[in-house]
Amino acid sequence: MKNWQVSDWEKEIDRLFIAGYQTVDENKRREIYGEFQQIVAEQLPIFFLVNPLSLEAVRNHIDNLKFSAIGGAFWNIEELKIQDK
């Protein structure tokens, strides 16, 4: 927006967000997003008033399923394993 005054922490979370999605190294990306989340938690630029109801169904031969209040059932989809029958 024109003539919009942006604070230093807003510039920093923008920089971190961009750096995070451009970073291939998983450990470095985790570090970047951790720093991003720390600033957001301290500054509270956004907060969620509602959390949508979520329902997921998964077959019983899927291992390493970890439910999360924020990410639902599939937030760790890269870690899921299918059992051999």
N, C-alpha and C positions, 0 to 999 in steps of 0.2 A: 504494500500500500504506500502511497505517496506520503512523504514526510513522517513515516512511522519511525518512532524512536525504539531501537532494539537494545536491550541490555546486554552486557557482556556474557551472562550465563545463557541467554537465548542464542547468541552467536555460537557459543561453545556446544550446546546440545545439537544445533544444526550441523556443526562441523563433525561431531562425534557420530551422529546418525548416518551421515554420508560416508564417513570413514568406515563405519561398521558394515554397511552393505557392500562396500568396495573391497573389503579385506577377505582374502581367501582362507588364511590361516585361522583355524577354529579357536585356538587359545587366545590369539590376539583379538579376534572378534569378540570373544566372551569378555575380555578385559575392557575393550572399548564400550560395549553395551553396559557393562557393570558401572563404568564411570558415568555414562549417559543416565542410567537409572538412579544413581546417587544424586546427581544434580536435580533431576526431576522430582525425587522424593524430598529434597531440601527446599526447592523453590515452589513446588506445587503449581506449575503452570496449568495443569489440567487435573481434574479429579472426576471419578466416575460416580454418577448418581444412581445408576442401576447396573445390574449385572444380568444379562439375559439368561433365561432358563435354557439349559442345554441337556440333551439326552443323546447318548451314544450307545450303540449296541456293538458288541465285539464277540466273535466266536471264541470258544474256550480253548482253542489251540494257538492263541496269540500270547506270547510271553513278553515280559518286561513292560506291561501296561501300567502306567503311573498316572492316576487322575490328578488334576490340578484345578483349583477354583478359578484360576485365571485362564488356563489354556485348554480346559476340557480334557478329553481322553487322548488326543492325538498330538499334543504339543511336543512329544518326544518321538515322533514317528520314525526318525532315522535309527532309533534304538530298538524298535519292535522286532521280534523274532517269531517266525512261524514254526511250530513244532512239527517234527516228522510224525506221520501217522503210523 
